[in-house]
Amino acid sequence: MKKYSNTVWTIFLLYVLILLFSVHSLVIFIAGLAMLSIPVGLRNMLIVDFKNRTKWFNVVMTIVDILLLATIIWINIK
């Protein structure tokens, strides 16, 4: 694998970051819409489970976002 310039890596990682962020937002949005279409009684039972799942999803995605940003900064510093 030949050595790419810092700019190429930065643009690639920014692209991945934006892609992940949009997927992340879309999943939360679709899950929210799905929750709205469920009858109220059932929704109240599911909401706890939904919050737990999205909480972990948010934590994981935030960690991934931070790691990608750190990688971009590190590439540009070195």
Buried (B, 14 or more C-beta within 10 A) or exposed (E): EEEEEEEEBBEEBEEBBEEBBEEBEEEBEEEEEEBEEBEEEEBEEBEEEBEEEBEEBEEEBEEBBEEBEEBBEEBEEE
